[in-house]
Amino acid sequence: MSVHNSDLTAVVHDANEIVTIEEDGSLGIYEDAAIAVVDGKIERIGATGPVTREFSPEDATHAIDASGKAVVPGFIDPHTHALFAGDRSDEFEAKLQGKTYQEILADGGGILRTVRAVRDASDEELLSNLLSHLDTMLAHGTTTVEVKSGYGLDTETELRMLDVINRADDQHAVNVVPTFMGAHAIPEGRDADDYVDEVIEKQIPAIAEQGIAQFCDVFCEEGVFSVEQSRRVLEAGEEYGLTPKVHAEELAHIGGTQLAAELGATSADHLLHATQGDIDVVVESGVVPVLLPGTAFGLGAEFADARAFLDAGAPVAIATDFNPNCYSQSMGFATSLSCVEMGMTPAESLVAGTKHAGMALDMPDGSGTLQPGTPGDIAVLDAPSYVHVPYNFGVNAVETVLKDGKVVHRA
């Protein structure tokens, strides 16, 4: 094959191992390997000698010597609330002293406190905050992230948040996937049913006209939105072309997973209190279970039973759930928790944070796999094996990140 010099975006060569994700979710591991990216897409993976003879690093725009290092797909973080303002570090201390999430919320803290801060913040302040968080995520190997609205709880602020998310996507190397979540909490002084009516009648039509959001999410939870209220919101979103997602069984079991299956949601997220019946319906319906170990860690709660989902054949995804109540932007830390606290293997956690995470965002087939024809979204580790990502917890193993074959971060 003859490749014009300007077409050869990148060659990563002499890697100790390059890890790909196969169609069945298993790992493909190439030793002493190289990967060539042409026009932003993976073109060839294999032994360094043959690959570099066909695709010379000298002809590449970006040439990376990965001697002694492991190469993995860039992480995909499919569940975050990364756009916010204000500080809630004092609530961390309150939780350590025994206050529950619900008690903090009832006292005007939690989500409602962040709502007040976001409403008071300028668009530029919000954008600056989000871009800073994206910088950190990128440094930890995340190349695609989902970001939800939901700290507005009124039409004007929800639209502002989605506009800022869209601007961040335009300005930052990380691909940002926008989700509308007007049904994130019940605003202060409002009746739940009345607020659901507002979400359906005012917010969703305005969000659809704006044309930014891809998904519609809802906090289906005891004391927040009931299954029936959640169904109304998600069905209204579907009428306007927004794909449903569900926060389900986080603090209690009320039936959000079953709702996700009924509506054909792309994902059901959290699932700390999921039952075997929930697991079965997820597998039958094709809903992707997104588990958020950082949330359980931050709450001091029981972790989701990843092993039960995996053993049933579900395509388990993991995410950071980065937000003021779960302050971690690191997918590496999420993989560590997944292995230590949820019974996943290092291989399963890598697949959960790449291929399956892409499925949870309806990304094109092959995203997060490093298979030929897929985006050249690559993380080069300062470590000899992918296992070091969960193994060396508390340390960022990522050295270099490529997005569409272009170097966008170096440690």
KOLKOL-124843 format. One record per residue (C-alpha): residue number from 1; chain; y, x, z. Coordinates in steps of 0.5 Angstrom, whole numbers, always signed. Layout:
N
NUM,A,Y,X,Z;
...
//
This chain:
411
1,A,+0,+0,+0;
2,A,+7,+3,-2;
3,A,+12,+1,+3;
4,A,+20,+2,+2;
5,A,+23,+6,+7;
6,A,+28,+1,+9;
7,A,+22,-4,+10;
8,A,+19,+0,+15;
9,A,+22,-3,+21;
10,A,+18,+1,+26;
11,A,+12,+6,+28;
12,A,+9,+7,+35;
13,A,+4,+12,+35;
14,A,-1,+16,+39;
15,A,-2,+11,+44;
16,A,-7,+12,+49;
17,A,-9,+4,+48;
18,A,-6,-1,+44;
19,A,-8,-8,+47;
20,A,-8,-14,+42;
21,A,-10,-21,+44;
22,A,-15,-24,+40;
23,A,-16,-32,+37;
24,A,-21,-33,+43;
25,A,-16,-30,+48;
26,A,-20,-24,+49;
27,A,-17,-17,+49;
28,A,-18,-12,+43;
29,A,-16,-5,+45;
30,A,-15,+1,+40;
31,A,-15,+8,+43;
32,A,-11,+14,+40;
33,A,-8,+8,+36;
34,A,-2,+7,+32;
35,A,+2,+0,+30;
36,A,+6,-1,+24;
37,A,+12,-6,+23;
38,A,+14,-8,+17;
39,A,+20,-13,+16;
40,A,+20,-15,+23;
41,A,+12,-17,+23;
42,A,+6,-13,+25;
43,A,+3,-10,+19;
44,A,-3,-5,+21;
45,A,-6,-3,+28;
46,A,-11,+2,+28;
47,A,-13,+9,+29;
48,A,-7,+14,+29;
49,A,-9,+18,+23;
50,A,-10,+13,+18;
51,A,-4,+8,+20;
52,A,+1,+14,+20;
53,A,-2,+17,+14;
54,A,+0,+10,+10;
55,A,+6,+9,+15;
56,A,+9,+15,+16;
57,A,+14,+15,+23;
58,A,+19,+19,+19;
59,A,+20,+14,+14;
60,A,+21,+8,+20;
61,A,+27,+6,+22;
62,A,+24,+6,+29;
63,A,+19,+12,+31;
64,A,+16,+11,+38;
65,A,+11,+17,+41;
66,A,+7,+13,+45;
67,A,+3,+19,+47;
68,A,-1,+18,+54;
69,A,+2,+11,+54;
70,A,-1,+3,+53;
71,A,+2,-2,+48;
72,A,+2,-9,+50;
73,A,+5,-15,+47;
74,A,+12,-17,+49;
75,A,+12,-22,+55;
76,A,+13,-29,+54;
77,A,+16,-33,+60;
78,A,+15,-40,+59;
79,A,+18,-43,+65;
80,A,+25,-41,+68;
81,A,+32,-44,+71;
82,A,+35,-38,+69;
83,A,+42,-41,+68;
84,A,+46,-42,+75;
85,A,+52,-40,+79;
86,A,+52,-39,+86;
87,A,+48,-35,+92;
88,A,+42,-38,+96;
89,A,+40,-32,+99;
90,A,+41,-35,+106;
91,A,+36,-41,+104;
92,A,+31,-35,+104;
93,A,+32,-34,+111;
94,A,+32,-41,+113;
95,A,+25,-42,+110;
96,A,+23,-36,+114;
97,A,+25,-39,+120;
98,A,+21,-45,+118;
99,A,+25,-50,+114;
100,A,+22,-53,+108;
101,A,+24,-54,+101;
102,A,+25,-62,+102;
103,A,+29,-61,+109;
104,A,+34,-56,+105;
105,A,+35,-60,+100;
106,A,+36,-66,+105;
107,A,+41,-62,+108;
108,A,+45,-61,+101;
109,A,+42,-55,+100;
110,A,+37,-53,+94;
111,A,+38,-55,+87;
112,A,+44,-60,+89;
113,A,+48,-53,+92;
114,A,+47,-50,+85;
115,A,+49,-56,+82;
116,A,+56,-56,+85;
117,A,+56,-48,+84;
118,A,+55,-49,+76;
119,A,+60,-55,+76;
120,A,+65,-51,+79;
121,A,+64,-45,+74;
122,A,+67,-43,+68;
123,A,+63,-43,+61;
124,A,+64,-35,+61;
125,A,+62,-34,+68;
126,A,+55,-38,+66;
127,A,+54,-34,+60;
128,A,+55,-27,+64;
129,A,+50,-29,+69;
130,A,+45,-31,+64;
131,A,+46,-25,+60;
132,A,+45,-21,+66;
133,A,+39,-24,+68;
134,A,+36,-23,+61;
135,A,+38,-16,+61;
136,A,+33,-15,+67;
137,A,+28,-19,+64;
138,A,+28,-15,+57;
139,A,+28,-9,+62;
140,A,+21,-12,+65;
141,A,+18,-13,+58;
142,A,+20,-20,+56;
143,A,+22,-22,+49;
144,A,+22,-29,+49;
145,A,+24,-34,+55;
146,A,+25,-41,+56;
147,A,+31,-43,+60;
148,A,+32,-50,+63;
149,A,+39,-54,+64;
150,A,+38,-59,+70;
151,A,+44,-56,+74;
152,A,+49,-60,+72;
153,A,+46,-67,+73;
154,A,+52,-71,+69;
155,A,+52,-71,+61;
156,A,+58,-66,+61;
157,A,+55,-60,+65;
158,A,+48,-61,+62;
159,A,+51,-60,+55;
160,A,+55,-54,+57;
161,A,+49,-51,+60;
162,A,+45,-52,+53;
163,A,+51,-49,+50;
164,A,+51,-43,+54;
165,A,+44,-42,+53;
166,A,+45,-43,+46;
167,A,+50,-38,+46;
168,A,+46,-33,+50;
169,A,+40,-34,+45;
170,A,+45,-32,+39;
171,A,+48,-26,+43;
172,A,+42,-23,+46;
173,A,+36,-19,+44;
174,A,+31,-24,+48;
175,A,+29,-30,+44;
176,A,+32,-36,+49;
177,A,+28,-43,+48;
178,A,+32,-49,+51;
179,A,+30,-54,+55;
180,A,+34,-60,+57;
181,A,+32,-62,+64;
182,A,+37,-67,+67;
183,A,+32,-70,+71;
184,A,+32,-64,+76;
185,A,+34,-68,+82;
186,A,+38,-74,+84;
187,A,+45,-73,+85;
188,A,+48,-74,+91;
189,A,+50,-81,+93;
190,A,+46,-84,+87;
191,A,+40,-88,+87;
192,A,+34,-85,+83;
193,A,+33,-91,+78;
194,A,+41,-92,+77;
195,A,+41,-84,+75;
196,A,+34,-85,+71;
197,A,+38,-90,+67;
198,A,+44,-85,+66;
199,A,+39,-80,+64;
200,A,+36,-84,+59;
201,A,+42,-88,+56;
202,A,+48,-83,+56;
203,A,+45,-76,+57;
204,A,+39,-76,+52;
205,A,+43,-79,+46;
206,A,+48,-74,+47;
207,A,+43,-68,+48;
208,A,+40,-70,+42;
209,A,+47,-70,+38;
210,A,+48,-63,+40;
211,A,+42,-61,+37;
212,A,+40,-55,+42;
213,A,+35,-57,+46;
214,A,+27,-57,+44;
215,A,+24,-60,+50;
216,A,+25,-65,+55;
217,A,+23,-63,+62;
218,A,+23,-68,+69;
219,A,+21,-66,+76;
220,A,+16,-71,+77;
221,A,+15,-70,+85;
222,A,+15,-74,+91;
223,A,+22,-76,+94;
224,A,+25,-74,+87;
225,A,+22,-78,+81;
226,A,+16,-82,+81;
227,A,+11,-82,+75;
228,A,+14,-88,+72;
229,A,+21,-86,+72;
230,A,+19,-79,+69;
231,A,+15,-83,+64;
232,A,+21,-87,+62;
233,A,+25,-80,+61;
234,A,+20,-77,+57;
235,A,+19,-83,+53;
236,A,+26,-83,+52;
237,A,+27,-76,+50;
238,A,+21,-77,+45;
239,A,+25,-82,+41;
240,A,+30,-77,+40;
241,A,+25,-72,+38;
242,A,+25,-68,+45;
243,A,+18,-65,+46;
244,A,+16,-67,+53;
245,A,+14,-62,+59;
246,A,+13,-64,+66;
247,A,+14,-61,+73;
248,A,+7,-63,+76;
249,A,+4,-63,+83;
250,A,+8,-58,+86;
251,A,+10,-60,+93;
252,A,+5,-66,+93;
253,A,+0,-69,+88;
254,A,+3,-76,+85;
255,A,+0,-76,+78;
256,A,+5,-72,+74;
257,A,-1,-68,+70;
258,A,-4,-74,+68;
259,A,+2,-77,+66;
260,A,+3,-70,+62;
261,A,-4,-71,+59;
262,A,-2,-79,+57;
263,A,+4,-77,+53;
264,A,+1,-71,+50;
265,A,+6,-66,+53;
266,A,+6,-59,+51;
267,A,+5,-56,+58;
268,A,+4,-59,+65;
269,A,+8,-53,+70;
270,A,+6,-51,+77;
271,A,+0,-55,+79;
272,A,-1,-52,+86;
273,A,-4,-59,+88;
274,A,-8,-61,+82;
275,A,-15,-64,+83;
276,A,-21,-63,+79;
277,A,-19,-69,+75;
278,A,-13,-66,+73;
279,A,-16,-60,+71;
280,A,-21,-64,+66;
281,A,-15,-68,+63;
282,A,-11,-62,+62;
283,A,-17,-59,+58;
284,A,-19,-66,+54;
285,A,-11,-67,+52;
286,A,-10,-60,+50;
287,A,-4,-59,+55;
288,A,-2,-52,+57;
289,A,-3,-51,+65;
290,A,+3,-46,+67;
291,A,+2,-43,+73;
292,A,+8,-40,+77;
293,A,+5,-36,+83;
294,A,+12,-33,+85;
295,A,+14,-40,+87;
296,A,+8,-41,+92;
297,A,+10,-34,+94;
298,A,+17,-35,+95;
299,A,+15,-42,+99;
300,A,+10,-39,+103;
301,A,+5,-44,+100;
302,A,-2,-45,+97;
303,A,-3,-42,+90;
304,A,-5,-46,+84;
305,A,-13,-45,+83;
306,A,-12,-41,+77;
307,A,-20,-40,+77;
308,A,-22,-47,+77;
309,A,-17,-48,+70;
310,A,-20,-42,+67;
311,A,-27,-44,+68;
312,A,-26,-50,+65;
313,A,-24,-47,+59;
314,A,-16,-49,+60;
315,A,-11,-44,+56;
316,A,-8,-42,+63;
317,A,-1,-39,+62;
318,A,+4,-36,+67;
319,A,+11,-36,+68;
320,A,+16,-33,+73;
321,A,+20,-40,+75;
322,A,+26,-35,+76;
323,A,+31,-39,+79;
324,A,+35,-39,+86;
325,A,+29,-41,+90;
326,A,+25,-36,+86;
327,A,+29,-30,+85;
328,A,+24,-26,+81;
329,A,+25,-24,+73;
330,A,+19,-20,+73;
331,A,+13,-22,+69;
332,A,+10,-16,+71;
333,A,+10,-19,+78;
334,A,+8,-25,+76;
335,A,+1,-22,+73;
336,A,+0,-18,+80;
337,A,+1,-25,+84;
338,A,-4,-28,+79;
339,A,-9,-23,+80;
340,A,-9,-22,+87;
341,A,-7,-29,+90;
342,A,-10,-34,+84;
343,A,-16,-30,+82;
344,A,-15,-28,+75;
345,A,-17,-21,+72;
346,A,-12,-16,+69;
347,A,-14,-18,+62;
348,A,-13,-26,+64;
349,A,-6,-25,+67;
350,A,-4,-21,+60;
351,A,-6,-27,+56;
352,A,-3,-32,+60;
353,A,+4,-28,+60;
354,A,+3,-27,+52;
355,A,-1,-31,+48;
356,A,-2,-37,+52;
357,A,+5,-37,+55;
358,A,+7,-38,+47;
359,A,+3,-44,+47;
360,A,+6,-47,+52;
361,A,+13,-47,+48;
362,A,+10,-49,+42;
363,A,+11,-42,+39;
364,A,+8,-41,+32;
365,A,+0,-39,+32;
366,A,+0,-32,+34;
367,A,+6,-31,+38;
368,A,+5,-26,+44;
369,A,-2,-23,+40;
370,A,+0,-17,+36;
371,A,-4,-19,+31;
372,A,-2,-18,+23;
373,A,+3,-22,+21;
374,A,+6,-24,+28;
375,A,+13,-22,+30;
376,A,+14,-14,+32;
377,A,+15,-16,+40;
378,A,+12,-10,+43;
379,A,+12,-7,+50;
380,A,+11,+0,+51;
381,A,+9,+2,+58;
382,A,+10,+8,+62;
383,A,+2,+8,+64;
384,A,-4,+9,+60;
385,A,-7,+2,+61;
386,A,-5,-5,+61;
387,A,-8,-6,+68;
388,A,-2,-2,+71;
389,A,+2,-8,+70;
390,A,-1,-12,+75;
391,A,-4,-6,+79;
392,A,+2,-2,+80;
393,A,+6,-8,+83;
394,A,+13,-7,+85;
395,A,+14,-2,+80;
396,A,+17,-4,+73;
397,A,+11,-1,+68;
398,A,+15,-2,+62;
399,A,+19,+4,+58;
400,A,+21,+1,+51;
401,A,+21,-6,+49;
402,A,+22,-7,+41;
403,A,+24,-14,+39;
404,A,+22,-16,+31;
405,A,+20,-8,+31;
406,A,+27,-6,+33;
407,A,+28,-2,+40;
408,A,+32,-6,+44;
409,A,+31,-3,+51;
410,A,+29,+4,+53;
411,A,+28,+6,+61;
//
